[in-house]
C-alpha cells in the first residue's frame, strides 16, 4: 500500500505486514528522488503533553497543523535557520516528529544539500550522518516552511481521484480509481477531472 504526498514532495512506501520498513521518498522539482527509511520518531500527545507545542490545548498560527487531520505536515523553524518536520496524528494537537532516516537513495544529492548549511572546512559526511537528526534530515531533503500544513494522505495536486474503467450502471461514475498525476505509466488519464481539480485548487487558494 502506498500513500501519496504532494507533487515534487513525498511518497511513503509501506512494507508488507510484519516488517518495520517505512520509506520516505522526496521528489525534487528536477525529478530526482531521495529515499530514506524512517528509523526514529518522537510522539507528542497534544494538550496533556507538557513538552508539546500544543501543551494545554494552545493553538497558534505556527502550530495550526497539529490540530488538522492526521497525516498533515507540521514544519517549524528553530534557531532561525533550521527546520523540523512532524506529521499530525490521532488526538487533538498530537503529532509525530521525524527524528532520523537511514539514507537509501540520492545520497550524493543529500550530501550536496547538507553542505549548504555547513562550514567549508567541515569534514565530509558519512552516509549515516546525512539524516541522523530532525534538522539534518530536513536539510538533506530540502524541506522548509513551505511544506507546512500539506496533506500527506491525499493531495489533489498529485493524486487524481476519478471513475473506474469499464464500469456500467449506477457505480459507473463513483470516484474509486486513483492515479499519480503526470506519471507516464498510468493506463488512462482523466484530463477533465484534472482540469476540475485545478479549478478547485485555484478557488481554494484565492
N, C-alpha and C positions, 0 to 999 in steps of 0.2 A: 504494500500500500504506500502511496506517495501523497504528501500534502504539498501543494504548490504555493510558492512565495512570489512576491511581485516581480515584474519584468526587470531584468538587469539586477536581480536581487538574489532570492534564495529558492532552494528546493530542499526539502528534507526527505531522506530516504530511510525507510524503516526496514530493519532486518526481519527474517522470519521469527515467529513467536518462539520465545525461549532463548534468543540471542540478545545480548546487550550490544547494539550496534546502530547508533543513531547518527547518521551522516548529514552534516550541514553543507550545502552546496551554494556558493556565491557566484553568480554570473555577472561578470563585469560588462560595461557598455560595449567593449570591443569584442565580446563573445567568449573571452577566456573564462574558464571555470576554475574556481578554487574549492577544494574539498577538505573537510576535516571531520574527524569523529569526535562527537561530544563526549568528553571523559570526566568532566567535573562541573557541577552546578551548585547553587545555593538557593534554598527556598525562603521566601519572605511572605509571612502568613497574613498580612493585612493589619487591620486595626489592633489586634491583640499583640502583635509583634513589635516590641519596643525598638528594634533595630531597623524596622521597615520605614520607607519613605511615606507610607500611608498609616503610620502608627497613630492610634486614636481616631482613625477614620478621616485623617486630614487629607483633603483634596485640594490640589493646586494646579495651575496650568502645566507645571513641569511634570507632575506625576499622573496626569489625566489618563494615560494609557493603562495604568494599573487597575482602573475601575471600568475598563472596557471589556468586551467579551474575551474569553480565553483564546489565546493564540495571537494576541495583539502585541506588537513590539513596543517596548518601553526603552528608549535610548536617552541617556542623560550624560551630561558633561561633568567632569571632575577636574579640579585644578586649572580650569580654563583652557585645557589643551587635549585632554584625553576623554574617551567615551566608554561607556559600559552599556552592554546590551542585555535586556531582560525580555521575558515572554510572560504576559499576563496569564494567570491560571484560575482554577476554580476558587471561589471565595472572594468576598468583597475586598478589593485593594490588594489582592495577592499576586505575586509574580515570582518567576524563577530567573535568577541571574546566571548567564552563561559564563563560567569561570575559565574553562580551558578546553582546547581542542587538540587532537592529535592530527597534525597535517598529513594529508594523503595525496593531494594533487595540487599542482600550481605552486610548489614550494619556492621556486625562483622568483615568481611574482610576489609572493608573500614577503620574501626577503627584501625585495625592492621597496615595497610599501612600508615595511618596518624601518628601512634605512632613512626614510624621510623625516622621522622624528627622533633619530639617534645621532649622537655626536660623531663627526667624521673619523675620529680616532678609535671609535669603539670596535671591539673585536667582532669578526664575522659571527653571525648567529648560527648555532647548531640547529638541526631540524626541530628537535623537541623544544627549543626555546622560542620558536616563532609565535606560538599561540598559547603559551602557558601562563595566562593571566587575563582577566576580563578586558583590560585596556589594550593589551598586546594583541589579542585576537581581533579586536575592532580595528586596530591599525593594519593588521595583516590582511583583513578582508575589506578594508576601505569602507568602514562603517562610520557614519556621522549622524548628526541630529536629524537629517532629512528622512531617516528611516523610522523615526518615532511615530507611533500610532498606526503603522501599517499592519494590515490584516494578513497573518501568515497562512491562514487556512484556505481562504477562497477570495483572492483579489481579482476582480474582473479585468484588470489591466493585463493579466497573463492567462487566467483561466476562463475559457468561454463555456458557458452553460447553455445548451441548446437541445433540440429534439433528437431522439434516437433515429437510426437509419432503418428504413424498411418496415416501419410500424404503421398499422392502419387502425381505424376506429377511434374510439374516444381517447385512447392513450397515444395517439399519433403525435400530438404536439406537446406532450409533457416534457419539461426540460430535464431530461435524465441522461444526457450524454455530455461529457466534459472533455475538453482538449486544451492543450497548451498552445496559446496563440503564437503564430509565427513559426511553429515547428513544421518543417517540410515533410515529416513522416506522418502527419495527420491524414487520415483517409479521405475525409470530406470536410471542407472548410465552409462555415456558415457566415458569409460576408454580411448578410442582412443583420444577423444577431450581433456581429462585431460592430457594425455601424450604430445600432441601437445602444450598445454598451458604451460606445464612445460618446454618444449624445447624453446619456445619463450621467456619465462621469463629468462631462463639461458643465452640466447644470449643477451637479453637487459641489463643484469647485468654484462656481461663480458667486 
